[in-house]
Amino acid sequence: MTERRQQMLVGLFVLFGLIALGIMTILFGEAPQWLGGKQYQVRISFNELSDVQQGTAVTMRGIQIGRVQSIELKNRKRPEQGTYVVAQIDREYVIPVGASARVRPAAIGFGRSDIIIEVPTVASQGFLPTDGKAILPGSMGSPLDSIIPERIVATLETTAGHIGELAKELTPVATDLHQILRIRTIEELDEAQAQGKPSMPNLYSAVQRLYLVLTHLDNVIGDPAVRSNVKVAIENFKDVSIEAKAAAKDIRALAERGGVVETKLENTLDTARGRIDELARKLMRNSDQLAVTLEHLSKASADLSEGQGSLGLLLRDPKLYDELVFTVRKLKEAIGEIQALVDKLQQKGLWYKG
């Protein structure tokens, strides 16, 4: 084979390769517009951008609708203004007005990132132009978006915010707790009080005071003399308990005897009341008889004053007068004795009034 023929074969192979590359480029939508490609450009505006490069997939509702063609600065003299991502979108897909783009980074270093076109949930008011002038707002997503659903991520963000607020509210409490738990000895408190400075005891000083009290108590109780005294006191208490038990037994026996004595006393009182009642009845009968006698004496005195009847003769006899005086005196003494007996019974609580 001549050299010329070899060169022709190599040229034909390169030509067929270029033709195949062109066909594949057209089939996969990477052909430029001047070649009559079936795509249009959409610019996506980002203030911050990462994990996006040429060829990154652009999806909408889970369907790939294009790829990233290029990345450029909005203003080369003002890079802080952000970046444009130029995406090539297949013409068979249209993007609704109000849609936005979000970069979904690779899941913790695995896989490839992509750009998701998020369409509004309300009915579309039209579609973006396909002349290359359309601009979509873009934002960066979280690597967790591909692992954790967006709803859960939002919940976690809200929870993290609440935890931050709680930590902010707990900061003064933690400060106060630090003041309560920090080392503050009794000596420091005494020194501050001696200097007239404000001093506030805390948990440490309280525990220290309790420790000192328990130490002193242990020293006192641990003294052999104190232990001996305590032992003697316990033995004395034991003896007193035994004596108190015996005294209680005697008191119980005395109470039982008191019940018997009380029964006998009640019987005696009943007997005394019966005799006093009988004596009172006899006294009343004697009083009635005395009244009758006095009435008769009154009549006799009237007769005597008039000088009638035989009593005048008896009145001249001094024996009648002496007997009468003697009877009255004895009656008076009996009444006095009865009254004295009643007074004594009342003083002793044995006389029943009623």
C-alpha positions as CSV (number, residue, x, y, z in Angstrom):
1,M,0.0,0.0,0.0
2,T,1.4,3.3,-1.1
3,E,1.7,6.2,1.3
4,R,-0.8,8.2,-0.7
5,R,-3.4,5.5,-0.2
6,Q,-2.7,5.4,3.5
7,Q,-3.3,9.1,3.8
8,M,-6.6,8.9,2.0
9,L,-7.8,6.1,4.3
10,V,-6.8,8.2,7.4
11,G,-8.7,11.2,5.9
12,L,-11.8,9.2,5.3
13,F,-11.7,7.8,8.8
14,V,-11.4,11.3,10.3
15,L,-14.3,12.5,8.1
16,F,-16.6,9.6,9.1
17,G,-15.7,10.4,12.8
18,L,-16.6,14.0,12.4
19,I,-19.9,13.1,10.7
20,A,-20.7,10.7,13.5
21,L,-19.9,13.3,16.1
22,G,-22.1,15.8,14.4
23,I,-25.0,13.4,14.2
24,M,-24.6,12.5,17.9
25,T,-24.4,16.2,18.8
26,I,-27.7,16.9,17.0
27,L,-29.4,13.8,18.5
28,F,-28.4,14.8,22.1
29,G,-29.5,18.4,21.7
30,E,-26.0,19.9,21.9
31,A,-26.0,21.5,18.5
32,P,-25.7,25.3,18.4
33,Q,-28.7,27.3,17.3
34,W,-27.0,28.4,14.1
35,L,-27.0,24.8,13.1
36,G,-30.7,24.7,13.5
37,G,-30.8,22.9,16.9
38,K,-34.2,22.3,18.6
39,Q,-33.3,24.3,21.8
40,Y,-33.6,27.8,23.2
41,Q,-31.6,29.6,25.9
42,V,-32.8,30.6,29.4
43,R,-30.7,32.6,31.8
44,I,-30.9,31.7,35.5
45,S,-29.8,34.5,37.9
46,F,-27.9,33.5,41.1
47,N,-26.5,35.6,43.8
48,E,-24.4,32.6,45.1
49,L,-23.6,29.6,43.1
50,S,-21.7,26.3,43.6
51,D,-21.7,22.7,42.3
52,V,-22.8,23.8,38.8
53,Q,-20.8,23.3,35.7
54,Q,-21.2,23.1,32.0
55,G,-23.4,20.1,31.2
56,T,-25.3,20.1,34.5
57,A,-28.8,18.7,33.9
58,V,-31.9,20.9,34.1
59,T,-35.1,19.2,35.2
60,M,-38.7,20.1,35.6
61,R,-41.2,17.9,37.4
62,G,-38.7,15.1,37.4
63,I,-38.0,15.3,33.6
64,Q,-34.8,16.5,32.1
65,I,-35.6,19.4,29.8
66,G,-32.1,20.7,29.1
67,R,-28.5,21.2,30.2
68,V,-26.2,24.0,31.3
69,Q,-24.4,25.6,28.3
70,S,-22.3,28.1,30.1
71,I,-21.7,30.2,33.3
72,E,-20.9,33.9,33.2
73,L,-20.8,36.9,35.5
74,K,-23.6,39.4,35.4
75,N,-21.0,42.2,35.5
76,R,-17.3,41.4,35.1
77,K,-16.4,44.6,36.8
78,R,-18.8,43.9,39.7
79,P,-18.6,40.2,40.5
80,E,-20.5,40.7,43.8
81,Q,-23.7,41.2,41.7
82,G,-23.9,37.5,41.0
83,T,-23.8,35.0,38.1
84,Y,-25.9,33.9,35.1
85,V,-26.2,30.3,34.3
86,V,-27.1,29.9,30.6
87,A,-29.3,26.8,30.1
88,Q,-30.2,25.1,26.8
89,I,-33.8,24.0,27.0
90,D,-35.4,21.6,24.5
91,R,-38.1,23.5,22.5
92,E,-40.7,20.8,23.1
93,Y,-40.8,22.1,26.7
94,V,-42.1,25.5,27.8
95,I,-41.5,27.1,31.3
96,P,-44.5,28.8,33.0
97,V,-44.3,32.4,34.0
98,G,-43.5,32.7,37.8
99,A,-41.3,29.6,37.8
100,S,-37.9,29.6,39.6
101,A,-34.8,27.5,39.6
102,R,-33.0,25.9,42.5
103,V,-29.7,24.1,42.5
104,R,-29.8,20.7,44.2
105,P,-26.3,19.8,45.2
106,A,-25.0,16.3,45.1
107,A,-26.0,14.2,48.2
108,I,-23.0,14.6,50.5
109,G,-20.4,14.2,47.8
110,F,-22.2,11.3,45.9
111,G,-23.7,11.7,42.4
112,R,-24.0,14.9,40.4
113,S,-25.8,18.1,41.2
114,D,-28.7,19.4,39.0
115,I,-30.9,22.4,38.5
116,I,-34.6,22.0,39.3
117,I,-37.2,24.3,37.6
118,E,-39.9,24.8,40.2
119,V,-43.2,25.7,38.6
120,P,-46.0,27.6,40.5
121,T,-48.9,25.6,41.8
122,V,-51.5,28.0,40.5
123,A,-52.7,28.0,36.9
124,S,-50.1,29.4,34.5
125,Q,-50.5,33.0,33.3
126,G,-48.4,32.3,30.2
127,F,-44.9,31.0,29.4
128,L,-41.4,32.4,29.2
129,P,-40.2,33.6,25.8
130,T,-38.1,31.2,23.8
131,D,-36.0,33.9,22.0
132,G,-33.1,33.7,24.6
133,K,-34.2,36.7,26.6
134,A,-36.0,34.8,29.5
135,I,-34.4,35.2,32.9
136,L,-35.3,32.9,35.9
137,P,-34.5,33.7,39.5
138,G,-32.3,31.0,41.0
139,S,-31.3,29.9,44.5
140,M,-29.0,27.3,46.1
141,G,-30.5,24.3,47.8
142,S,-29.2,22.1,50.6
143,P,-27.3,18.8,50.0
144,L,-30.0,17.2,52.3
145,D,-32.7,18.0,49.8
146,S,-31.9,14.8,47.9
147,I,-32.0,12.7,51.1
148,I,-34.6,14.5,53.3
149,P,-37.9,15.8,51.8
150,E,-38.1,19.6,51.6
151,R,-41.1,19.6,54.0
152,I,-39.0,17.9,56.7
153,V,-36.1,20.2,56.0
154,A,-38.3,23.2,56.5
155,T,-39.6,21.7,59.8
156,L,-36.0,21.1,60.9
157,E,-35.1,24.7,60.1
158,T,-38.1,25.9,62.1
159,T,-37.1,23.6,65.0
160,A,-33.5,24.9,64.8
161,G,-34.8,28.5,65.0
162,H,-36.9,27.6,68.0
163,I,-34.0,25.9,69.7
164,G,-31.9,29.1,69.0
165,E,-34.6,31.2,70.6
166,L,-34.8,28.8,73.6
167,A,-31.0,29.0,74.0
168,K,-31.2,32.8,74.0
169,E,-33.9,32.7,76.6
170,L,-32.0,30.2,78.7
171,T,-28.8,32.2,78.7
172,P,-29.8,34.4,81.7
173,V,-30.9,31.2,83.5
174,A,-27.5,29.6,82.8
175,T,-25.8,32.7,84.1
176,D,-27.8,32.6,87.3
177,L,-27.1,28.8,87.6
178,H,-23.4,29.5,87.2
179,Q,-23.6,32.1,90.0
180,I,-25.4,29.5,92.2
181,L,-22.9,26.7,91.5
182,R,-19.6,28.6,91.4
183,I,-17.1,28.2,94.2
184,R,-17.9,30.8,96.9
185,T,-16.4,29.9,100.3
186,I,-17.7,30.9,103.7
187,E,-14.4,32.8,104.2
188,E,-15.1,34.9,101.1
189,L,-18.6,35.7,102.4
190,D,-17.3,36.7,105.8
191,E,-14.6,38.8,104.4
192,A,-17.0,40.6,102.0
193,Q,-19.4,41.3,104.9
194,A,-16.6,42.6,107.0
195,Q,-15.7,45.0,104.2
196,G,-19.3,46.0,103.7
197,K,-19.5,44.6,100.2
198,P,-22.7,42.8,99.0
199,S,-22.3,39.1,99.3
200,M,-24.9,36.4,98.4
201,P,-24.5,32.8,99.6
202,N,-24.9,30.1,97.0
203,L,-25.2,26.4,96.9
204,Y,-21.4,25.9,97.4
205,S,-21.4,27.9,100.6
206,A,-24.5,26.2,101.8
207,V,-23.0,22.8,101.3
208,Q,-19.8,23.9,103.0
209,R,-21.8,25.1,106.0
210,L,-23.7,21.8,106.1
211,Y,-20.4,19.9,105.9
212,L,-19.0,21.9,108.9
213,V,-22.1,21.3,110.9
214,L,-22.0,17.6,110.3
215,T,-18.3,17.6,111.1
216,H,-18.9,19.3,114.4
217,L,-21.8,16.9,115.1
218,D,-19.6,13.9,114.3
219,N,-16.9,15.3,116.6
220,V,-19.4,15.7,119.4
221,I,-21.0,12.4,119.0
222,G,-17.6,10.7,118.5
223,D,-16.4,11.9,121.9
224,P,-16.1,8.8,124.2
225,A,-17.5,10.9,127.2
226,V,-20.5,11.9,125.1
227,R,-21.1,8.3,124.0
228,S,-20.9,7.1,127.6
229,N,-23.4,9.8,128.7
230,V,-25.7,8.8,125.9
231,K,-25.4,5.2,126.9
232,V,-26.2,6.1,130.5
233,A,-29.2,8.2,129.4
234,I,-30.5,5.3,127.3
235,E,-30.2,2.9,130.3
236,N,-31.9,5.5,132.6
237,F,-34.7,5.9,130.0
238,K,-35.1,2.1,130.0
239,D,-35.4,2.0,133.8
240,V,-37.9,4.9,133.7
241,S,-39.9,3.0,131.1
242,I,-40.0,-0.1,133.3
243,E,-41.0,2.0,136.3
244,A,-43.6,3.8,134.3
245,K,-45.0,0.4,133.1
246,A,-45.3,-0.8,136.7
247,A,-46.9,2.6,137.7
248,A,-49.4,2.2,134.9
249,K,-50.2,-1.3,136.2
250,D,-50.8,0.1,139.7
251,I,-52.9,3.0,138.3
252,R,-55.0,0.4,136.4
253,A,-55.5,-1.6,139.6
254,L,-56.3,1.6,141.5
255,A,-58.8,2.5,138.8
256,E,-60.5,-0.8,139.2
257,R,-60.7,-0.4,142.9
258,G,-62.0,3.1,142.4
259,G,-64.8,1.6,140.4
260,V,-65.7,-0.6,143.3
261,V,-65.4,2.3,145.8
262,E,-67.6,4.4,143.5
263,T,-70.2,1.7,143.5
264,K,-70.2,1.4,147.3
265,L,-70.3,5.2,147.6
266,E,-73.3,5.4,145.4
267,N,-75.0,2.7,147.5
268,T,-74.1,4.7,150.6
269,L,-75.5,7.9,149.1
270,D,-78.7,6.2,148.1
271,T,-79.1,4.9,151.7
272,A,-78.3,8.3,153.2
273,R,-80.8,10.1,150.9
274,G,-83.4,7.5,152.0
275,R,-82.8,8.1,155.6
276,I,-82.8,11.9,155.2
277,D,-86.0,11.8,153.3
278,E,-87.5,9.6,156.1
279,L,-86.2,12.0,158.8
280,A,-87.7,15.0,156.8
281,R,-91.0,13.3,156.6
282,K,-91.0,12.7,160.4
283,L,-90.0,16.3,161.0
284,M,-92.9,17.5,158.9
285,R,-95.2,15.3,160.8
286,N,-93.8,16.6,164.1
287,S,-94.2,20.2,162.8
288,D,-97.8,19.5,162.0
289,Q,-98.3,18.1,165.5
290,L,-96.5,21.1,166.9
291,A,-98.8,23.4,165.0
292,V,-101.8,21.6,166.4
293,T,-100.4,21.8,169.8
294,L,-99.6,25.5,169.5
295,E,-103.2,26.1,168.3
296,H,-104.5,24.3,171.3
297,L,-102.2,26.3,173.5
298,S,-103.4,29.5,171.9
299,K,-106.9,28.6,172.7
300,A,-105.9,27.6,176.2
301,S,-104.1,30.9,176.6
302,A,-107.2,32.7,175.5
303,D,-109.3,30.8,178.0
304,L,-106.7,31.5,180.6
305,S,-106.7,35.1,179.9
306,E,-110.4,35.2,180.3
307,G,-110.1,33.1,183.5
308,Q,-112.2,30.3,182.2
309,G,-111.7,26.5,182.4
310,S,-109.6,24.4,184.6
311,L,-106.3,25.3,182.9
312,G,-106.0,28.4,185.1
313,L,-105.2,26.1,187.9
314,L,-102.6,24.2,185.8
315,L,-101.0,27.4,184.8
316,R,-100.3,28.3,188.3
317,D,-98.3,25.0,188.5
318,P,-94.7,25.9,187.4
319,K,-94.0,22.3,186.2
320,L,-96.1,22.7,183.1
321,Y,-94.2,25.7,182.0
322,D,-90.8,24.0,182.6
323,E,-91.9,21.0,180.6
324,L,-93.1,23.1,177.7
325,V,-89.9,25.1,177.6
326,F,-87.8,22.0,177.8
327,T,-89.8,20.4,174.8
328,V,-89.3,23.5,172.6
329,R,-85.6,23.6,173.4
330,K,-85.2,19.9,172.4
331,L,-87.1,20.4,169.2
332,K,-84.9,23.4,168.3
333,E,-81.8,21.4,168.9
334,A,-83.0,18.5,166.7
335,I,-83.7,20.9,163.9
336,G,-80.2,22.4,164.3
337,E,-78.6,19.0,164.1
338,I,-80.6,18.1,161.0
339,Q,-79.5,21.4,159.3
340,A,-75.9,20.8,160.2
341,L,-76.0,17.3,158.8
342,V,-77.5,18.6,155.5
343,D,-74.8,21.3,155.3
344,K,-72.0,18.7,155.7
345,L,-73.5,16.4,153.0
346,Q,-73.7,19.4,150.6
347,Q,-70.1,20.3,151.3
348,K,-69.0,16.8,150.5
349,G,-71.1,16.6,147.4
350,L,-73.2,13.8,148.9
351,W,-76.5,15.7,149.1
352,Y,-78.6,15.5,146.0
353,K,-80.3,18.7,145.1
354,G,-83.3,18.3,143.0
